[in-house]
Amino acid sequence: MRLEVVALLMILGFYAVAFGLRTYRHLRETGSTGFHGLSGRPGSAEWWGGALFIAGVVLSLLAPIAGLLGWVASPRIGPGQFILGGAAVLLGIAATYAAQTAMGRSWRIGVRSDERTELVTEGPFALVRNPIFSCMLFTAAALVVLLPNAVAVAAFACLLLAVELQVRVVEEPYLLRVHGSKYRSYAGRVGRFVPGFGLLRG
């Protein structure tokens, strides 16, 4: 089986679990899909966060397809890199779903300003404030290891920019408004994406 086919099956599996299965379970538990769509007016930082996230998803799916069709060169990798990249993608899928599950009924995609959800600070959220995004970025980076072509790199770059904008411009201001000092205290001791880094000061 070609490397691009393996990568495509893995990334389809990731989205089936992270979006399909998680949305299904959330709908069963709460009656809501948890999807709130793009935030902000078109062209704003909030809007770009959502748009870049969508672009990252599309490009991640396009990366193996572009390699299969010969649109981009996919450098050959050795068995060690294949095993490392593939195992990392599978680990990322499992970790992302575990982080989503740990968020419970507070899980959402996007932010609605009039909605108030419980602040989750336990489990993986005791290690970093955004473990779902951390795990998604890990998975996107693992895809680059498994399939190191230009489209996979672009997908990772889009996702990284999207997550930074979404967290810094949309989610953190929202959480500060809703949870005030409780969130500020939490963000002052727990890192944004990596333990100990991105602490909220002041």
Phi and psi restraints in degrees (value plus and minus 20) as a CYANA .aco file:
   2 ARG   PHI     -88.6   -48.6
   2 ARG   PSI     130.3   170.3
   3 LEU   PHI     -76.9   -36.9
   3 LEU   PSI     -61.5   -21.5
   4 GLU   PHI     -82.2   -42.2
   4 GLU   PSI     -55.9   -15.9
   5 VAL   PHI     -87.0   -47.0
   5 VAL   PSI     -63.2   -23.2
   6 VAL   PHI     -79.7   -39.7
   6 VAL   PSI     -66.6   -26.6
   7 ALA   PHI     -82.5   -42.5
   7 ALA   PSI     -61.2   -21.2
   8 LEU   PHI     -84.4   -44.4
   8 LEU   PSI     -63.5   -23.5
   9 LEU   PHI     -82.7   -42.7
   9 LEU   PSI     -59.1   -19.1
  10 MET   PHI     -87.2   -47.2
  10 MET   PSI     -63.5   -23.5
  11 ILE   PHI     -90.9   -50.9
  11 ILE   PSI     -54.6   -14.6
  12 LEU   PHI     -84.4   -44.4
  12 LEU   PSI     -59.4   -19.4
  13 GLY   PHI     -83.5   -43.5
  13 GLY   PSI     -58.9   -18.9
  14 PHE   PHI     -80.4   -40.4
  14 PHE   PSI     -69.0   -29.0
  15 TYR   PHI     -90.4   -50.4
  15 TYR   PSI     -51.7   -11.7
  16 ALA   PHI     -83.0   -43.0
  16 ALA   PSI     -59.1   -19.1
  17 VAL   PHI     -98.4   -58.4
  17 VAL   PSI     -72.5   -32.5
  18 ALA   PHI     -88.8   -48.8
  18 ALA   PSI     -54.2   -14.2
  19 PHE   PHI    -127.4   -87.4
  19 PHE   PSI     -68.5   -28.5
  20 GLY   PHI     -88.8   -48.8
  20 GLY   PSI     -80.2   -40.2
  21 LEU   PHI     -84.7   -44.7
  21 LEU   PSI     -63.3   -23.3
  22 ARG   PHI     -84.7   -44.7
  22 ARG   PSI     -61.3   -21.3
  23 THR   PHI     -84.4   -44.4
  23 THR   PSI     -61.9   -21.9
  24 TYR   PHI     -79.8   -39.8
  24 TYR   PSI     -67.0   -27.0
  25 ARG   PHI     -85.3   -45.3
  25 ARG   PSI     -59.8   -19.8
  26 HIS   PHI     -85.4   -45.4
  26 HIS   PSI     -59.8   -19.8
  27 LEU   PHI     -83.5   -43.5
  27 LEU   PSI     -61.2   -21.2
  28 ARG   PHI     -84.6   -44.6
  28 ARG   PSI     -57.2   -17.2
  29 GLU   PHI    -102.7   -62.7
  29 GLU   PSI     -53.2   -13.2
  30 THR   PHI    -141.3  -101.3
  30 THR   PSI     -35.7     4.3
  31 GLY   PHI      62.7   102.7
  31 GLY   PSI     -16.1    23.9
  32 SER   PHI    -146.0  -106.0
  32 SER   PSI     126.2   166.2
  33 THR   PHI     -94.8   -54.8
  33 THR   PSI     -42.9    -2.9
  34 GLY   PHI      65.6   105.6
  34 GLY   PSI     -20.9    19.1
  35 PHE   PHI    -107.5   -67.5
  35 PHE   PSI     106.8   146.8
  36 HIS   PHI    -135.8   -95.8
  36 HIS   PSI     -24.4    15.6
  37 GLY   PHI      56.7    96.7
  37 GLY   PSI    -186.6  -146.6
  38 LEU   PHI     -93.1   -53.1
  38 LEU   PSI     123.9   163.9
  39 SER   PHI    -122.0   -82.0
  39 SER   PSI     132.1   172.1
  40 GLY   PHI      60.5   100.5
  40 GLY   PSI     147.8   187.8
  41 ARG   PHI     -96.6   -56.6
  41 ARG   PSI     131.8   171.8
  42 PRO   PHI     -74.0   -34.0
  42 PRO   PSI     110.7   150.7
  43 GLY   PHI      75.8   115.8
  43 GLY   PSI     -34.3     5.7
  44 SER   PHI     -96.6   -56.6
  44 SER   PSI     146.5   186.5
  45 ALA   PHI     -80.4   -40.4
  45 ALA   PSI     -59.1   -19.1
  46 GLU   PHI     -81.5   -41.5
  46 GLU   PSI     -64.9   -24.9
  47 TRP   PHI     -85.0   -45.0
  47 TRP   PSI     -61.8   -21.8
  48 TRP   PHI     -82.9   -42.9
  48 TRP   PSI     -54.6   -14.6
  49 GLY   PHI     -77.6   -37.6
  49 GLY   PSI     -67.7   -27.7
  50 GLY   PHI     -88.2   -48.2
  50 GLY   PSI     -61.5   -21.5
  51 ALA   PHI     -84.3   -44.3
  51 ALA   PSI     -61.4   -21.4
  52 LEU   PHI     -88.6   -48.6
  52 LEU   PSI     -52.7   -12.7
  53 PHE   PHI     -83.2   -43.2
  53 PHE   PSI     -66.0   -26.0
  54 ILE   PHI     -81.6   -41.6
  54 ILE   PSI     -62.2   -22.2
  55 ALA   PHI     -81.1   -41.1
  55 ALA   PSI     -60.0   -20.0
  56 GLY   PHI     -82.7   -42.7
  56 GLY   PSI     -61.6   -21.6
  57 VAL   PHI     -83.0   -43.0
  57 VAL   PSI     -68.0   -28.0
  58 VAL   PHI     -82.0   -42.0
  58 VAL   PSI     -64.9   -24.9
  59 LEU   PHI     -86.2   -46.2
  59 LEU   PSI     -55.3   -15.3
  60 SER   PHI     -84.5   -44.5
  60 SER   PSI     -55.6   -15.6
  61 LEU   PHI     -93.6   -53.6
  61 LEU   PSI     -54.0   -14.0
  62 LEU   PHI     -93.1   -53.1
  62 LEU   PSI     -47.0    -7.0
  63 ALA   PHI     -74.7   -34.7
  63 ALA   PSI     -73.7   -33.7
  64 PRO   PHI     -89.9   -49.9
  64 PRO   PSI     -53.5   -13.5
  65 ILE   PHI     -85.4   -45.4
  65 ILE   PSI     -63.1   -23.1
  66 ALA   PHI     -81.9   -41.9
  66 ALA   PSI     -57.0   -17.0
  67 GLY   PHI     -86.6   -46.6
  67 GLY   PSI     -62.6   -22.6
  68 LEU   PHI     -81.9   -41.9
  68 LEU   PSI     -58.9   -18.9
  69 LEU   PHI    -105.0   -65.0
  69 LEU   PSI     -24.7    15.3
  70 GLY   PHI      59.1    99.1
  70 GLY   PSI      -3.1    36.9
  71 TRP   PHI     -93.3   -53.3
  71 TRP   PSI     -51.8   -11.8
  72 VAL   PHI    -152.6  -112.6
  72 VAL   PSI     135.7   175.7
  73 ALA   PHI    -102.5   -62.5
  73 ALA   PSI     113.0   153.0
  74 SER   PHI    -131.6   -91.6
  74 SER   PSI      84.5   124.5
  75 PRO   PHI     -76.1   -36.1
  75 PRO   PSI     124.5   164.5
  76 ARG   PHI     -89.6   -49.6
  76 ARG   PSI     123.1   163.1
  77 ILE   PHI    -143.4  -103.4
  77 ILE   PSI     135.1   175.1
  78 GLY   PHI    -102.2   -62.2
  78 GLY   PSI     150.1   190.1
  79 PRO   PHI     -81.1   -41.1
  79 PRO   PSI     -53.6   -13.6
  80 GLY   PHI     -84.7   -44.7
  80 GLY   PSI     -64.2   -24.2
  81 GLN   PHI     -87.4   -47.4
  81 GLN   PSI     -56.2   -16.2
  82 PHE   PHI     -82.6   -42.6
  82 PHE   PSI     -66.7   -26.7
  83 ILE   PHI     -85.1   -45.1
  83 ILE   PSI     -64.0   -24.0
  84 LEU   PHI     -82.4   -42.4
  84 LEU   PSI     -69.7   -29.7
  85 GLY   PHI     -83.5   -43.5
  85 GLY   PSI     -65.3   -25.3
  86 GLY   PHI     -84.3   -44.3
  86 GLY   PSI     -63.3   -23.3
  87 ALA   PHI     -84.7   -44.7
  87 ALA   PSI     -58.2   -18.2
  88 ALA   PHI     -86.6   -46.6
  88 ALA   PSI     -59.1   -19.1
  89 VAL   PHI     -82.2   -42.2
  89 VAL   PSI     -66.7   -26.7
  90 LEU   PHI     -82.8   -42.8
  90 LEU   PSI     -60.0   -20.0
  91 LEU   PHI     -83.6   -43.6
  91 LEU   PSI     -60.9   -20.9
  92 GLY   PHI     -82.4   -42.4
  92 GLY   PSI     -60.2   -20.2
  93 ILE   PHI     -81.3   -41.3
  93 ILE   PSI     -69.3   -29.3
  94 ALA   PHI     -84.0   -44.0
  94 ALA   PSI     -61.8   -21.8
  95 ALA   PHI     -88.2   -48.2
  95 ALA   PSI     -58.7   -18.7
  96 THR   PHI     -81.7   -41.7
  96 THR   PSI     -66.8   -26.8
  97 TYR   PHI     -85.7   -45.7
  97 TYR   PSI     -58.4   -18.4
  98 ALA   PHI     -82.6   -42.6
  98 ALA   PSI     -61.4   -21.4
  99 ALA   PHI     -86.9   -46.9
  99 ALA   PSI     -59.8   -19.8
 100 GLN   PHI     -82.3   -42.3
 100 GLN   PSI     -63.5   -23.5
 101 THR   PHI     -83.9   -43.9
 101 THR   PSI     -58.3   -18.3
 102 ALA   PHI     -84.5   -44.5
 102 ALA   PSI     -44.0    -4.0
 103 MET   PHI     -96.2   -56.2
 103 MET   PSI     -37.7     2.3
 104 GLY   PHI      39.6    79.6
 104 GLY   PSI    -157.0  -117.0
 105 ARG   PHI     -92.4   -52.4
 105 ARG   PSI     -29.9    10.1
 106 SER   PHI    -103.7   -63.7
 106 SER   PSI     -26.0    14.0
 107 TRP   PHI     -83.2   -43.2
 107 TRP   PSI     112.1   152.1
 108 ARG   PHI    -167.1  -127.1
 108 ARG   PSI     138.1   178.1
 109 ILE   PHI    -135.5   -95.5
 109 ILE   PSI      87.1   127.1
 110 GLY   PHI      76.4   116.4
 110 GLY   PSI     152.6   192.6
 111 VAL   PHI    -147.5  -107.5
 111 VAL   PSI     114.9   154.9
 112 ARG   PHI    -133.9   -93.9
 112 ARG   PSI     102.2   142.2
 113 SER   PHI     -82.4   -42.4
 113 SER   PSI     -46.1    -6.1
 114 ASP   PHI    -112.4   -72.4
 114 ASP   PSI     -12.8    27.2
 115 GLU   PHI    -123.8   -83.8
 115 GLU   PSI     120.3   160.3
 116 ARG   PHI    -142.1  -102.1
 116 ARG   PSI     100.7   140.7
 117 THR   PHI    -137.5   -97.5
 117 THR   PSI     140.1   180.1
 118 GLU   PHI     -86.2   -46.2
 118 GLU   PSI     120.9   160.9
 119 LEU   PHI    -100.9   -60.9
 119 LEU   PSI      96.6   136.6
 120 VAL   PHI    -113.6   -73.6
 120 VAL   PSI     103.1   143.1
 121 THR   PHI    -150.0  -110.0
 121 THR   PSI      -9.6    30.4
 122 GLU   PHI    -130.8   -90.8
 122 GLU   PSI     153.5   193.5
 123 GLY   PHI      44.1    84.1
 123 GLY   PSI    -155.2  -115.2
 124 PRO   PHI     -83.9   -43.9
 124 PRO   PSI     -40.9    -0.9
 125 PHE   PHI     -94.5   -54.5
 125 PHE   PSI     -30.4     9.6
 126 ALA   PHI    -101.8   -61.8
 126 ALA   PSI     -35.3     4.7
 127 LEU   PHI    -114.2   -74.2
 127 LEU   PSI     -65.9   -25.9
 128 VAL   PHI    -161.9  -121.9
 128 VAL   PSI     134.9   174.9
 129 ARG   PHI     -96.4   -56.4
 129 ARG   PSI     -42.7    -2.7
 130 ASN   PHI    -150.1  -110.1
 130 ASN   PSI      41.6    81.6
 131 PRO   PHI     -83.8   -43.8
 131 PRO   PSI     -49.1    -9.1
 132 ILE   PHI     -83.8   -43.8
 132 ILE   PSI     -68.8   -28.8
 133 PHE   PHI     -85.1   -45.1
 133 PHE   PSI     -59.5   -19.5
 134 SER   PHI     -78.3   -38.3
 134 SER   PSI     -63.9   -23.9
 135 CYS   PHI     -90.2   -50.2
 135 CYS   PSI     -55.3   -15.3
 136 MET   PHI     -86.1   -46.1
 136 MET   PSI     -62.0   -22.0
 137 LEU   PHI     -84.3   -44.3
 137 LEU   PSI     -59.5   -19.5
 138 PHE   PHI     -79.9   -39.9
 138 PHE   PSI     -63.4   -23.4
 139 THR   PHI     -85.2   -45.2
 139 THR   PSI     -62.0   -22.0
 140 ALA   PHI     -84.3   -44.3
 140 ALA   PSI     -58.3   -18.3
 141 ALA   PHI     -87.0   -47.0
 141 ALA   PSI     -57.7   -17.7
 142 ALA   PHI     -84.3   -44.3
 142 ALA   PSI     -54.4   -14.4
 143 LEU   PHI     -82.7   -42.7
 143 LEU   PSI     -57.7   -17.7
 144 VAL   PHI     -84.9   -44.9
 144 VAL   PSI     -58.1   -18.1
 145 VAL   PHI     -84.8   -44.8
 145 VAL   PSI     -63.0   -23.0
 146 LEU   PHI     -91.7   -51.7
 146 LEU   PSI     -59.9   -19.9
 147 LEU   PHI    -154.2  -114.2
 147 LEU   PSI      61.9   101.9
 148 PRO   PHI    -101.3   -61.3
 148 PRO   PSI      49.1    89.1
 149 ASN   PHI    -134.4   -94.4
 149 ASN   PSI     151.5   191.5
 150 ALA   PHI     -83.3   -43.3
 150 ALA   PSI     -54.2   -14.2
 151 VAL   PHI     -90.8   -50.8
 151 VAL   PSI     -58.4   -18.4
 152 ALA   PHI     -84.7   -44.7
 152 ALA   PSI     -58.2   -18.2
 153 VAL   PHI     -85.2   -45.2
 153 VAL   PSI     -62.0   -22.0
 154 ALA   PHI     -83.9   -43.9
 154 ALA   PSI     -57.6   -17.6
 155 ALA   PHI     -82.4   -42.4
 155 ALA   PSI     -63.8   -23.8
 156 PHE   PHI     -83.8   -43.8
 156 PHE   PSI     -62.4   -22.4
 157 ALA   PHI     -82.6   -42.6
 157 ALA   PSI     -62.8   -22.8
 158 CYS   PHI     -83.3   -43.3
 158 CYS   PSI     -63.9   -23.9
 159 LEU   PHI     -84.8   -44.8
 159 LEU   PSI     -60.8   -20.8
 160 LEU   PHI     -81.5   -41.5
 160 LEU   PSI     -67.4   -27.4
 161 LEU   PHI     -83.7   -43.7
 161 LEU   PSI     -60.9   -20.9
 162 ALA   PHI     -81.7   -41.7
 162 ALA   PSI     -65.8   -25.8
 163 VAL   PHI     -85.2   -45.2
 163 VAL   PSI     -63.4   -23.4
 164 GLU   PHI     -79.4   -39.4
 164 GLU   PSI     -65.7   -25.7
 165 LEU   PHI     -86.2   -46.2
 165 LEU   PSI     -66.0   -26.0
 166 GLN   PHI     -80.0   -40.0
 166 GLN   PSI     -64.7   -24.7
 167 VAL   PHI     -93.5   -53.5
 167 VAL   PSI     -69.1   -29.1
 168 ARG   PHI     -95.1   -55.1
 168 ARG   PSI     -56.7   -16.7
 169 VAL   PHI    -117.3   -77.3
 169 VAL   PSI     -50.1   -10.1
 170 VAL   PHI    -127.3   -87.3
 170 VAL   PSI     -80.0   -40.0
 171 GLU   PHI     -94.8   -54.8
 171 GLU   PSI     -65.4   -25.4
 172 GLU   PHI     -84.5   -44.5
 172 GLU   PSI     -65.2   -25.2
 173 PRO   PHI     -80.2   -40.2
 173 PRO   PSI     -59.0   -19.0
 174 TYR   PHI     -83.0   -43.0
 174 TYR   PSI     -66.6   -26.6
 175 LEU   PHI     -85.9   -45.9
 175 LEU   PSI     -54.3   -14.3
 176 LEU   PHI     -86.6   -46.6
 176 LEU   PSI     -59.0   -19.0
 177 ARG   PHI     -86.6   -46.6
 177 ARG   PSI     -62.9   -22.9
 178 VAL   PHI    -100.0   -60.0
 178 VAL   PSI     -63.0   -23.0
 179 HIS   PHI    -128.4   -88.4
 179 HIS   PSI     -28.9    11.1
 180 GLY   PHI      33.7    73.7
 180 GLY   PSI    -147.6  -107.6
 181 SER   PHI     -83.2   -43.2
 181 SER   PSI     -48.8    -8.8
 182 LYS   PHI     -83.7   -43.7
 182 LYS   PSI     -64.8   -24.8
 183 TYR   PHI     -91.5   -51.5
 183 TYR   PSI     -59.2   -19.2
 184 ARG   PHI     -80.6   -40.6
 184 ARG   PSI     -62.0   -22.0
 185 SER   PHI     -84.7   -44.7
 185 SER   PSI     -64.2   -24.2
 186 TYR   PHI     -81.5   -41.5
 186 TYR   PSI     -66.6   -26.6
 187 ALA   PHI     -90.4   -50.4
 187 ALA   PSI     -38.6     1.4
 188 GLY   PHI    -100.5   -60.5
 188 GLY   PSI     -33.2     6.8
 189 ARG   PHI    -141.6  -101.6
 189 ARG   PSI     -32.6     7.4
 190 VAL   PHI    -139.7   -99.7
 190 VAL   PSI     110.9   150.9
 191 GLY   PHI     -86.2   -46.2
 191 GLY   PSI     139.4   179.4
 192 ARG   PHI     -90.5   -50.5
 192 ARG   PSI     -77.5   -37.5
 193 PHE   PHI    -142.5  -102.5
 193 PHE   PSI     -45.2    -5.2
 194 VAL   PHI    -147.5  -107.5
 194 VAL   PSI     116.3   156.3
 195 PRO   PHI     -72.3   -32.3
 195 PRO   PSI     109.0   149.0
 196 GLY   PHI      66.5   106.5
 196 GLY   PSI     -28.6    11.4
 197 PHE   PHI    -135.8   -95.8
 197 PHE   PSI     124.7   164.7
 198 GLY   PHI      57.7    97.7
 198 GLY   PSI      11.3    51.3
 199 LEU   PHI     -89.5   -49.5
 199 LEU   PSI     125.0   165.0
 200 LEU   PHI    -106.6   -66.6
 200 LEU   PSI      97.6   137.6
 201 ARG   PHI    -121.7   -81.7
 201 ARG   PSI     130.0   170.0
